[in-house]
Amino acid sequence: MAFGSSLPTPPIFEGENYHLCATKMRTYLRAQSLWVIVKNKSNPPILPENPIVAQMRSHNDEVAK
C-alpha cells in the first residue's frame, strides 16, 4: 500500500483573531524551516535543480543558520 504525504495548508487570516492566526502562521513557517527567512527579511538560498536528499538537508541547515 502506498502512502502519500500532504503538507498542511497555511493558515489564512480572515479579519478576526489576528494574534491566533499570527501564531499559527509562525508555527507553520517554523515547521517548514522558513521562519528564519521571514524573521531576517532575507531571501532563501537557492537549491540546485533536482537536488538529492543530502543537498536538501544541507540547504535546510544553511537556512537555519
CHARMM-style PDB file with segment names, atoms N, HN, CA, C and O in Angstrom:
ATOM      1  N   MET     1       0.844  -1.166   0.000  1.00  0.00      PROA
ATOM      2  CA  MET     1       0.000   0.000   0.000  1.00  0.00      PROA
ATOM      3  C   MET     1       0.894   1.235   0.000  1.00  0.00      PROA
ATOM      4  O   MET     1       1.836   1.319   0.788  1.00  0.00      PROA
ATOM      5  N   ALA     2       0.614   2.161  -0.849  1.00  0.00      PROA
ATOM      6  HN  ALA     2      -0.151   2.093  -1.489  1.00  0.00      PROA
ATOM      7  CA  ALA     2       1.402   3.386  -0.943  1.00  0.00      PROA
ATOM      8  C   ALA     2       0.778   4.467  -0.069  1.00  0.00      PROA
ATOM      9  O   ALA     2      -0.441   4.631  -0.015  1.00  0.00      PROA
ATOM     10  N   PHE     3       1.642   5.185   0.599  1.00  0.00      PROA
ATOM     11  HN  PHE     3       2.632   5.051   0.555  1.00  0.00      PROA
ATOM     12  CA  PHE     3       1.187   6.282   1.439  1.00  0.00      PROA
ATOM     13  C   PHE     3       1.713   7.579   0.860  1.00  0.00      PROA
ATOM     14  O   PHE     3       2.894   7.680   0.527  1.00  0.00      PROA
ATOM     15  N   GLY     4       0.870   8.543   0.743  1.00  0.00      PROA
ATOM     16  HN  GLY     4      -0.089   8.460   1.014  1.00  0.00      PROA
ATOM     17  CA  GLY     4       1.294   9.855   0.273  1.00  0.00      PROA
ATOM     18  C   GLY     4       1.416  10.796   1.445  1.00  0.00      PROA
ATOM     19  O   GLY     4       0.797  10.601   2.491  1.00  0.00      PROA
ATOM     20  N   SER     5       2.205  11.794   1.260  1.00  0.00      PROA
ATOM     21  HN  SER     5       2.708  11.953   0.411  1.00  0.00      PROA
ATOM     22  CA  SER     5       2.293  12.796   2.315  1.00  0.00      PROA
ATOM     23  C   SER     5       1.757  14.101   1.756  1.00  0.00      PROA
ATOM     24  O   SER     5       2.037  14.480   0.619  1.00  0.00      PROA
ATOM     25  N   SER     6       1.003  14.754   2.562  1.00  0.00      PROA
ATOM     26  HN  SER     6       0.776  14.446   3.485  1.00  0.00      PROA
ATOM     27  CA  SER     6       0.486  16.044   2.132  1.00  0.00      PROA
ATOM     28  C   SER     6       0.865  17.088   3.167  1.00  0.00      PROA
ATOM     29  O   SER     6       0.852  16.825   4.369  1.00  0.00      PROA
ATOM     30  N   LEU     7       1.193  18.245   2.694  1.00  0.00      PROA
ATOM     31  HN  LEU     7       1.203  18.458   1.717  1.00  0.00      PROA
ATOM     32  CA  LEU     7       1.552  19.329   3.584  1.00  0.00      PROA
ATOM     33  C   LEU     7       0.290  19.984   4.116  1.00  0.00      PROA
ATOM     34  O   LEU     7      -0.699  20.115   3.395  1.00  0.00      PROA
ATOM     35  N   PRO     8       0.323  20.393   5.364  1.00  0.00      PROA
ATOM     36  CA  PRO     8      -0.835  21.128   5.872  1.00  0.00      PROA
ATOM     37  C   PRO     8      -0.918  22.477   5.156  1.00  0.00      PROA
ATOM     38  O   PRO     8       0.099  23.050   4.765  1.00  0.00      PROA
ATOM     39  N   THR     9      -2.115  22.960   4.997  1.00  0.00      PROA
ATOM     40  HN  THR     9      -2.941  22.495   5.315  1.00  0.00      PROA
ATOM     41  CA  THR     9      -2.272  24.256   4.338  1.00  0.00      PROA
ATOM     42  C   THR     9      -1.942  25.371   5.319  1.00  0.00      PROA
ATOM     43  O   THR     9      -2.237  25.259   6.509  1.00  0.00      PROA
ATOM     44  N   PRO    10      -1.334  26.442   4.831  1.00  0.00      PROA
ATOM     45  CA  PRO    10      -1.012  27.546   5.733  1.00  0.00      PROA
ATOM     46  C   PRO    10      -2.290  28.233   6.204  1.00  0.00      PROA
ATOM     47  O   PRO    10      -3.290  28.250   5.486  1.00  0.00      PROA
ATOM     48  N   PRO    11      -2.259  28.798   7.405  1.00  0.00      PROA
ATOM     49  CA  PRO    11      -3.447  29.492   7.900  1.00  0.00      PROA
ATOM     50  C   PRO    11      -3.725  30.740   7.067  1.00  0.00      PROA
ATOM     51  O   PRO    11      -2.807  31.356   6.524  1.00  0.00      PROA
ATOM     52  N   ILE    12      -4.982  31.095   6.976  1.00  0.00      PROA
ATOM     53  HN  ILE    12      -5.727  30.594   7.417  1.00  0.00      PROA
ATOM     54  CA  ILE    12      -5.402  32.271   6.220  1.00  0.00      PROA
ATOM     55  C   ILE    12      -6.083  33.240   7.184  1.00  0.00      PROA
ATOM     56  O   ILE    12      -7.017  32.870   7.896  1.00  0.00      PROA
ATOM     57  N   PHE    13      -5.607  34.472   7.198  1.00  0.00      PROA
ATOM     58  HN  PHE    13      -4.849  34.772   6.620  1.00  0.00      PROA
ATOM     59  CA  PHE    13      -6.199  35.493   8.066  1.00  0.00      PROA
ATOM     60  C   PHE    13      -7.502  35.965   7.449  1.00  0.00      PROA
ATOM     61  O   PHE    13      -7.529  36.421   6.306  1.00  0.00      PROA
ATOM     62  N   GLU    14      -8.582  35.856   8.209  1.00  0.00      PROA
ATOM     63  HN  GLU    14      -8.561  35.486   9.138  1.00  0.00      PROA
ATOM     64  CA  GLU    14      -9.909  36.211   7.709  1.00  0.00      PROA
ATOM     65  C   GLU    14     -10.473  37.462   8.368  1.00  0.00      PROA
ATOM     66  O   GLU    14     -11.680  37.696   8.324  1.00  0.00      PROA
ATOM     67  N   GLY    15      -9.611  38.264   8.976  1.00  0.00      PROA
ATOM     68  HN  GLY    15      -8.630  38.074   9.012  1.00  0.00      PROA
ATOM     69  CA  GLY    15     -10.055  39.528   9.539  1.00  0.00      PROA
ATOM     70  C   GLY    15     -10.326  39.503  11.031  1.00  0.00      PROA
ATOM     71  O   GLY    15     -10.521  40.559  11.632  1.00  0.00      PROA
ATOM     72  N   GLU    16     -10.344  38.336  11.645  1.00  0.00      PROA
ATOM     73  HN  GLU    16     -10.186  37.477  11.158  1.00  0.00      PROA
ATOM     74  CA  GLU    16     -10.582  38.229  13.090  1.00  0.00      PROA
ATOM     75  C   GLU    16      -9.506  37.351  13.713  1.00  0.00      PROA
ATOM     76  O   GLU    16      -8.893  36.523  13.040  1.00  0.00      PROA
ATOM     77  N   ASN    17      -9.289  37.544  15.006  1.00  0.00      PROA
ATOM     78  HN  ASN    17      -9.787  38.217  15.553  1.00  0.00      PROA
ATOM     79  CA  ASN    17      -8.332  36.743  15.773  1.00  0.00      PROA
ATOM     80  C   ASN    17      -6.933  36.794  15.170  1.00  0.00      PROA
ATOM     81  O   ASN    17      -6.318  35.760  14.911  1.00  0.00      PROA
ATOM     82  N   TYR    18      -6.435  38.018  14.948  1.00  0.00      PROA
ATOM     83  HN  TYR    18      -6.934  38.859  15.159  1.00  0.00      PROA
ATOM     84  CA  TYR    18      -5.120  38.198  14.329  1.00  0.00      PROA
ATOM     85  C   TYR    18      -4.027  37.470  15.097  1.00  0.00      PROA
ATOM     86  O   TYR    18      -3.201  36.789  14.490  1.00  0.00      PROA
ATOM     87  N   HSD    19      -4.005  37.600  16.420  1.00  0.00      PROA
ATOM     88  HN  HSD    19      -4.676  38.154  16.913  1.00  0.00      PROA
ATOM     89  CA  HSD    19      -2.929  37.001  17.208  1.00  0.00      PROA
ATOM     90  C   HSD    19      -2.921  35.484  17.077  1.00  0.00      PROA
ATOM     91  O   HSD    19      -1.853  34.874  17.022  1.00  0.00      PROA
ATOM     92  N   LEU    20      -4.084  34.877  17.027  1.00  0.00      PROA
ATOM     93  HN  LEU    20      -4.952  35.373  17.071  1.00  0.00      PROA
ATOM     94  CA  LEU    20      -4.167  33.432  16.845  1.00  0.00      PROA
ATOM     95  C   LEU    20      -3.642  33.037  15.463  1.00  0.00      PROA
ATOM     96  O   LEU    20      -2.885  32.075  15.333  1.00  0.00      PROA
ATOM     97  N   CYS    21      -4.043  33.773  14.448  1.00  0.00      PROA
ATOM     98  HN  CYS    21      -4.658  34.554  14.554  1.00  0.00      PROA
ATOM     99  CA  CYS    21      -3.589  33.478  13.086  1.00  0.00      PROA
ATOM    100  C   CYS    21      -2.079  33.693  12.963  1.00  0.00      PROA
ATOM    101  O   CYS    21      -1.395  32.900  12.318  1.00  0.00      PROA
ATOM    102  N   ALA    22      -1.557  34.751  13.572  1.00  0.00      PROA
ATOM    103  HN  ALA    22      -2.112  35.396  14.097  1.00  0.00      PROA
ATOM    104  CA  ALA    22      -0.121  35.031  13.519  1.00  0.00      PROA
ATOM    105  C   ALA    22       0.672  33.911  14.183  1.00  0.00      PROA
ATOM    106  O   ALA    22       1.725  33.515  13.684  1.00  0.00      PROA
ATOM    107  N   THR    23       0.173  33.403  15.299  1.00  0.00      PROA
ATOM    108  HN  THR    23      -0.682  33.725  15.705  1.00  0.00      PROA
ATOM    109  CA  THR    23       0.840  32.299  15.983  1.00  0.00      PROA
ATOM    110  C   THR    23       0.814  31.039  15.132  1.00  0.00      PROA
ATOM    111  O   THR    23       1.810  30.321  15.044  1.00  0.00      PROA
ATOM    112  N   LYS    24      -0.324  30.773  14.507  1.00  0.00      PROA
ATOM    113  HN  LYS    24      -1.133  31.356  14.578  1.00  0.00      PROA
ATOM    114  CA  LYS    24      -0.427  29.599  13.630  1.00  0.00      PROA
ATOM    115  C   LYS    24       0.516  29.723  12.434  1.00  0.00      PROA
ATOM    116  O   LYS    24       1.148  28.745  12.034  1.00  0.00      PROA
ATOM    117  N   MET    25       0.610  30.921  11.866  1.00  0.00      PROA
ATOM    118  HN  MET    25       0.097  31.715  12.191  1.00  0.00      PROA
ATOM    119  CA  MET    25       1.485  31.130  10.713  1.00  0.00      PROA
ATOM    120  C   MET    25       2.944  30.960  11.111  1.00  0.00      PROA
ATOM    121  O   MET    25       3.715  30.329  10.387  1.00  0.00      PROA
ATOM    122  N   ARG    26       3.327  31.516  12.251  1.00  0.00      PROA
ATOM    123  HN  ARG    26       2.701  32.029  12.838  1.00  0.00      PROA
ATOM    124  CA  ARG    26       4.704  31.370  12.723  1.00  0.00      PROA
ATOM    125  C   ARG    26       5.029  29.893  12.932  1.00  0.00      PROA
ATOM    126  O   ARG    26       6.109  29.440  12.553  1.00  0.00      PROA
ATOM    127  N   THR    27       4.111  29.141  13.528  1.00  0.00      PROA
ATOM    128  HN  THR    27       3.233  29.509  13.836  1.00  0.00      PROA
ATOM    129  CA  THR    27       4.308  27.710  13.752  1.00  0.00      PROA
ATOM    130  C   THR    27       4.427  26.967  12.430  1.00  0.00      PROA
ATOM    131  O   THR    27       5.287  26.100  12.278  1.00  0.00      PROA
ATOM    132  N   TYR    28       3.573  27.300  11.480  1.00  0.00      PROA
ATOM    133  HN  TYR    28       2.874  28.004  11.604  1.00  0.00      PROA
ATOM    134  CA  TYR    28       3.615  26.668  10.158  1.00  0.00      PROA
ATOM    135  C   TYR    28       4.960  26.929   9.483  1.00  0.00      PROA
ATOM    136  O   TYR    28       5.576  26.009   8.944  1.00  0.00      PROA
ATOM    137  N   LEU    29       5.417  28.186   9.512  1.00  0.00      PROA
ATOM    138  HN  LEU    29       4.917  28.934   9.950  1.00  0.00      PROA
ATOM    139  CA  LEU    29       6.682  28.527   8.866  1.00  0.00      PROA
ATOM    140  C   LEU    29       7.869  27.872   9.559  1.00  0.00      PROA
ATOM    141  O   LEU    29       8.821  27.463   8.895  1.00  0.00      PROA
ATOM    142  N   ARG    30       7.827  27.767  10.872  1.00  0.00      PROA
ATOM    143  HN  ARG    30       7.053  28.099  11.412  1.00  0.00      PROA
ATOM    144  CA  ARG    30       8.898  27.066  11.591  1.00  0.00      PROA
ATOM    145  C   ARG    30       8.937  25.597  11.206  1.00  0.00      PROA
ATOM    146  O   ARG    30      10.017  25.033  11.033  1.00  0.00      PROA
ATOM    147  N   ALA    31       7.784  24.973  11.070  1.00  0.00      PROA
ATOM    148  HN  ALA    31       6.906  25.431  11.210  1.00  0.00      PROA
ATOM    149  CA  ALA    31       7.722  23.560  10.688  1.00  0.00      PROA
ATOM    150  C   ALA    31       8.286  23.339   9.290  1.00  0.00      PROA
ATOM    151  O   ALA    31       8.804  22.263   8.991  1.00  0.00      PROA
ATOM    152  N   GLN    32       8.189  24.350   8.434  1.00  0.00      PROA
ATOM    153  HN  GLN    32       7.769  25.224   8.676  1.00  0.00      PROA
ATOM    154  CA  GLN    32       8.710  24.248   7.070  1.00  0.00      PROA
ATOM    155  C   GLN    32      10.143  24.798   6.962  1.00  0.00      PROA
ATOM    156  O   GLN    32      10.673  24.930   5.859  1.00  0.00      PROA
ATOM    157  N   SER    33      10.763  25.115   8.098  1.00  0.00      PROA
ATOM    158  HN  SER    33      10.332  25.007   8.994  1.00  0.00      PROA
ATOM    159  CA  SER    33      12.118  25.696   8.150  1.00  0.00      PROA
ATOM    160  C   SER    33      12.205  27.008   7.373  1.00  0.00      PROA
ATOM    161  O   SER    33      13.205  27.274   6.706  1.00  0.00      PROA
ATOM    162  N   LEU    34      11.166  27.818   7.460  1.00  0.00      PROA
ATOM    163  HN  LEU    34      10.354  27.602   8.002  1.00  0.00      PROA
ATOM    164  CA  LEU    34      11.129  29.084   6.728  1.00  0.00      PROA
ATOM    165  C   LEU    34      11.062  30.309   7.633  1.00  0.00      PROA
ATOM    166  O   LEU    34      11.197  31.434   7.153  1.00  0.00      PROA
ATOM    167  N   TRP    35      10.856  30.110   8.934  1.00  0.00      PROA
ATOM    168  HN  TRP    35      10.746  29.196   9.324  1.00  0.00      PROA
ATOM    169  CA  TRP    35      10.662  31.244   9.827  1.00  0.00      PROA
ATOM    170  C   TRP    35      11.889  32.154   9.873  1.00  0.00      PROA
ATOM    171  O   TRP    35      11.739  33.374   9.943  1.00  0.00      PROA
ATOM    172  N   VAL    36      13.086  31.598   9.835  1.00  0.00      PROA
ATOM    173  HN  VAL    36      13.208  30.607   9.778  1.00  0.00      PROA
ATOM    174  CA  VAL    36      14.309  32.406   9.905  1.00  0.00      PROA
ATOM    175  C   VAL    36      14.377  33.368   8.723  1.00  0.00      PROA
ATOM    176  O   VAL    36      14.826  34.505   8.869  1.00  0.00      PROA
ATOM    177  N   ILE    37      13.939  32.917   7.569  1.00  0.00      PROA
ATOM    178  HN  ILE    37      13.574  31.994   7.451  1.00  0.00      PROA
ATOM    179  CA  ILE    37      13.946  33.766   6.376  1.00  0.00      PROA
ATOM    180  C   ILE    37      13.008  34.952   6.575  1.00  0.00      PROA
ATOM    181  O   ILE    37      13.354  36.084   6.238  1.00  0.00      PROA
ATOM    182  N   VAL    38      11.838  34.698   7.113  1.00  0.00      PROA
ATOM    183  HN  VAL    38      11.557  33.778   7.387  1.00  0.00      PROA
ATOM    184  CA  VAL    38      10.875  35.773   7.362  1.00  0.00      PROA
ATOM    185  C   VAL    38      11.409  36.710   8.442  1.00  0.00      PROA
ATOM    186  O   VAL    38      11.353  37.931   8.295  1.00  0.00      PROA
ATOM    187  N   LYS    39      11.919  36.143   9.510  1.00  0.00      PROA
ATOM    188  HN  LYS    39      11.965  35.151   9.629  1.00  0.00      PROA
ATOM    189  CA  LYS    39      12.415  36.933  10.638  1.00  0.00      PROA
ATOM    190  C   LYS    39      13.568  37.847  10.213  1.00  0.00      PROA
ATOM    191  O   LYS    39      13.631  39.004  10.630  1.00  0.00      PROA
ATOM    192  N   ASN    40      14.475  37.329   9.385  1.00  0.00      PROA
ATOM    193  HN  ASN    40      14.423  36.389   9.047  1.00  0.00      PROA
ATOM    194  CA  ASN    40      15.638  38.104   8.950  1.00  0.00      PROA
ATOM    195  C   ASN    40      15.379  38.934   7.695  1.00  0.00      PROA
ATOM    196  O   ASN    40      16.259  39.659   7.233  1.00  0.00      PROA
ATOM    197  N   LYS    41      14.169  38.825   7.147  1.00  0.00      PROA
ATOM    198  HN  LYS    41      13.454  38.236   7.523  1.00  0.00      PROA
ATOM    199  CA  LYS    41      13.802  39.550   5.926  1.00  0.00      PROA
ATOM    200  C   LYS    41      14.820  39.299   4.820  1.00  0.00      PROA
ATOM    201  O   LYS    41      15.277  40.231   4.158  1.00  0.00      PROA
ATOM    202  N   SER    42      15.166  38.038   4.630  1.00  0.00      PROA
ATOM    203  HN  SER    42      14.795  37.281   5.168  1.00  0.00      PROA
ATOM    204  CA  SER    42      16.157  37.671   3.622  1.00  0.00      PROA
ATOM    205  C   SER    42      15.552  36.734   2.588  1.00  0.00      PROA
ATOM    206  O   SER    42      14.443  36.228   2.761  1.00  0.00      PROA
ATOM    207  N   ASN    43      16.284  36.514   1.533  1.00  0.00      PROA
ATOM    208  HN  ASN    43      17.185  36.924   1.393  1.00  0.00      PROA
ATOM    209  CA  ASN    43      15.863  35.569   0.506  1.00  0.00      PROA
ATOM    210  C   ASN    43      16.442  34.197   0.820  1.00  0.00      PROA
ATOM    211  O   ASN    43      17.585  34.099   1.266  1.00  0.00      PROA
ATOM    212  N   PRO    44      15.683  33.149   0.599  1.00  0.00      PROA
ATOM    213  CA  PRO    44      16.206  31.810   0.875  1.00  0.00      PROA
ATOM    214  C   PRO    44      17.289  31.437  -0.125  1.00  0.00      PROA
ATOM    215  O   PRO    44      17.239  31.856  -1.281  1.00  0.00      PROA
ATOM    216  N   PRO    45      18.278  30.643   0.318  1.00  0.00      PROA
ATOM    217  CA  PRO    45      19.273  30.152  -0.630  1.00  0.00      PROA
ATOM    218  C   PRO    45      18.589  29.290  -1.689  1.00  0.00      PROA
ATOM    219  O   PRO    45      17.588  28.632  -1.407  1.00  0.00      PROA
ATOM    220  N   ILE    46      19.118  29.297  -2.882  1.00  0.00      PROA
ATOM    221  HN  ILE    46      19.932  29.832  -3.111  1.00  0.00      PROA
ATOM    222  CA  ILE    46      18.511  28.560  -3.981  1.00  0.00      PROA
ATOM    223  C   ILE    46      19.066  27.141  -4.021  1.00  0.00      PROA
ATOM    224  O   ILE    46      20.278  26.930  -3.968  1.00  0.00      PROA
ATOM    225  N   LEU    47      18.163  26.177  -4.114  1.00  0.00      PROA
ATOM    226  HN  LEU    47      17.179  26.348  -4.157  1.00  0.00      PROA
ATOM    227  CA  LEU    47      18.563  24.780  -4.269  1.00  0.00      PROA
ATOM    228  C   LEU    47      18.941  24.522  -5.719  1.00  0.00      PROA
ATOM    229  O   LEU    47      18.378  25.134  -6.626  1.00  0.00      PROA
ATOM    230  N   PRO    48      19.901  23.611  -5.943  1.00  0.00      PROA
ATOM    231  CA  PRO    48      20.194  23.241  -7.327  1.00  0.00      PROA
ATOM    232  C   PRO    48      19.000  22.515  -7.938  1.00  0.00      PROA
ATOM    233  O   PRO    48      18.138  22.010  -7.219  1.00  0.00      PROA
ATOM    234  N   GLU    49      18.955  22.468  -9.245  1.00  0.00      PROA
ATOM    235  HN  GLU    49      19.655  22.879  -9.829  1.00  0.00      PROA
ATOM    236  CA  GLU    49      17.863  21.774  -9.916  1.00  0.00      PROA
ATOM    237  C   GLU    49      17.959  20.283  -9.619  1.00  0.00      PROA
ATOM    238  O   GLU    49      19.047  19.710  -9.671  1.00  0.00      PROA
ATOM    239  N   ASN    50      16.835  19.652  -9.309  1.00  0.00      PROA
ATOM    240  HN  ASN    50      15.951  20.118  -9.266  1.00  0.00      PROA
ATOM    241  CA  ASN    50      16.759  18.224  -8.962  1.00  0.00      PROA
ATOM    242  C   ASN    50      17.730  17.854  -7.834  1.00  0.00      PROA
ATOM    243  O   ASN    50      18.610  17.017  -8.036  1.00  0.00      PROA
ATOM    244  N   PRO    51      17.585  18.462  -6.654  1.00  0.00      PROA
ATOM    245  CA  PRO    51      18.521  18.195  -5.557  1.00  0.00      PROA
ATOM    246  C   PRO    51      18.368  16.781  -5.005  1.00  0.00      PROA
ATOM    247  O   PRO    51      17.287  16.193  -5.037  1.00  0.00      PROA
ATOM    248  N   ILE    52      19.483  16.255  -4.500  1.00  0.00      PROA
ATOM    249  HN  ILE    52      20.361  16.733  -4.474  1.00  0.00      PROA
ATOM    250  CA  ILE    52      19.434  14.966  -3.817  1.00  0.00      PROA
ATOM    251  C   ILE    52      19.152  15.230  -2.342  1.00  0.00      PROA
ATOM    252  O   ILE    52      19.218  16.371  -1.885  1.00  0.00      PROA
ATOM    253  N   VAL    53      18.840  14.185  -1.609  1.00  0.00      PROA
ATOM    254  HN  VAL    53      18.786  13.258  -1.980  1.00  0.00      PROA
ATOM    255  CA  VAL    53      18.457  14.331  -0.200  1.00  0.00      PROA
ATOM    256  C   VAL    53      19.551  15.029   0.602  1.00  0.00      PROA
ATOM    257  O   VAL    53      19.245  15.886   1.430  1.00  0.00      PROA
ATOM    258  N   ALA    54      20.811  14.685   0.378  1.00  0.00      PROA
ATOM    259  HN  ALA    54      21.060  13.989  -0.295  1.00  0.00      PROA
ATOM    260  CA  ALA    54      21.910  15.313   1.119  1.00  0.00      PROA
ATOM    261  C   ALA    54      21.958  16.815   0.849  1.00  0.00      PROA
ATOM    262  O   ALA    54      22.232  17.598   1.759  1.00  0.00      PROA
ATOM    263  N   GLN    55      21.694  17.225  -0.392  1.00  0.00      PROA
ATOM    264  HN  GLN    55      21.472  16.589  -1.132  1.00  0.00      PROA
ATOM    265  CA  GLN    55      21.688  18.648  -0.712  1.00  0.00      PROA
ATOM    266  C   GLN    55      20.522  19.352  -0.031  1.00  0.00      PROA
ATOM    267  O   GLN    55      20.661  20.490   0.418  1.00  0.00      PROA
ATOM    268  N   MET    56      19.374  18.685   0.050  1.00  0.00      PROA
ATOM    269  HN  MET    56      19.261  17.760  -0.315  1.00  0.00      PROA
ATOM    270  CA  MET    56      18.222  19.287   0.718  1.00  0.00      PROA
ATOM    271  C   MET    56      18.491  19.450   2.205  1.00  0.00      PROA
ATOM    272  O   MET    56      18.107  20.461   2.792  1.00  0.00      PROA
ATOM    273  N   ARG    57      19.149  18.466   2.828  1.00  0.00      PROA
ATOM    274  HN  ARG    57      19.461  17.644   2.351  1.00  0.00      PROA
ATOM    275  CA  ARG    57      19.485  18.583   4.254  1.00  0.00      PROA
ATOM    276  C   ARG    57      20.473  19.714   4.475  1.00  0.00      PROA
ATOM    277  O   ARG    57      20.329  20.500   5.411  1.00  0.00      PROA
ATOM    278  N   SER    58      21.475  19.794   3.616  1.00  0.00      PROA
ATOM    279  HN  SER    58      21.592  19.156   2.855  1.00  0.00      PROA
ATOM    280  CA  SER    58      22.464  20.862   3.716  1.00  0.00      PROA
ATOM    281  C   SER    58      21.792  22.222   3.537  1.00  0.00      PROA
ATOM    282  O   SER    58      22.115  23.180   4.240  1.00  0.00      PROA
ATOM    283  N   HSD    59      20.871  22.296   2.606  1.00  0.00      PROA
ATOM    284  HN  HSD    59      20.609  21.517   2.036  1.00  0.00      PROA
ATOM    285  CA  HSD    59      20.128  23.532   2.360  1.00  0.00      PROA
ATOM    286  C   HSD    59      19.343  23.932   3.601  1.00  0.00      PROA
ATOM    287  O   HSD    59      19.347  25.100   3.990  1.00  0.00      PROA
ATOM    288  N   ASN    60      18.669  22.968   4.224  1.00  0.00      PROA
ATOM    289  HN  ASN    60      18.666  22.019   3.908  1.00  0.00      PROA
ATOM    290  CA  ASN    60      17.904  23.262   5.441  1.00  0.00      PROA
ATOM    291  C   ASN    60      18.817  23.730   6.561  1.00  0.00      PROA
ATOM    292  O   ASN    60      18.440  24.612   7.333  1.00  0.00      PROA
ATOM    293  N   ASP    61      20.017  23.152   6.665  1.00  0.00      PROA
ATOM    294  HN  ASP    61      20.323  22.436   6.038  1.00  0.00      PROA
ATOM    295  CA  ASP    61      20.975  23.585   7.677  1.00  0.00      PROA
ATOM    296  C   ASP    61      21.422  25.022   7.420  1.00  0.00      PROA
ATOM    297  O   ASP    61      21.555  25.809   8.357  1.00  0.00      PROA
ATOM    298  N   GLU    62      21.654  25.365   6.152  1.00  0.00      PROA
ATOM    299  HN  GLU    62      21.546  24.725   5.391  1.00  0.00      PROA
ATOM    300  CA  GLU    62      22.058  26.725   5.802  1.00  0.00      PROA
ATOM    301  C   GLU    62      20.953  27.726   6.123  1.00  0.00      PROA
ATOM    302  O   GLU    62      21.221  28.816   6.627  1.00  0.00      PROA
ATOM    303  N   VAL    63      19.727  27.354   5.831  1.00  0.00      PROA
ATOM    304  HN  VAL    63      19.509  26.468   5.421  1.00  0.00      PROA
ATOM    305  CA  VAL    63      18.588  28.231   6.103  1.00  0.00      PROA
ATOM    306  C   VAL    63      18.453  28.457   7.602  1.00  0.00      PROA
ATOM    307  O   VAL    63      18.093  29.553   8.032  1.00  0.00      PROA
ATOM    308  N   ALA    64      18.738  27.436   8.399  1.00  0.00      PROA
ATOM    309  HN  ALA    64      19.031  26.546   8.050  1.00  0.00      PROA
ATOM    310  CA  ALA    64      18.579  27.529   9.847  1.00  0.00      PROA
ATOM    311  C   ALA    64      19.655  28.388  10.507  1.00  0.00      PROA
ATOM    312  O   ALA    64      19.478  28.811  11.649  1.00  0.00      PROA
ATOM    313  N   LYS    65      20.762  28.656   9.820  1.00  0.00      PROA
ATOM    314  HN  LYS    65      20.905  28.312   8.891  1.00  0.00      PROA
ATOM    315  CA  LYS    65      21.858  29.440  10.421  1.00  0.00      PROA
ATOM    316  C   LYS    65      21.477  30.881  10.622  1.00  0.00      PROA
ATOM    317  OT1 LYS    65      22.283  31.669  11.115  1.00  0.00      PROA
TER     318      LYS     65
END
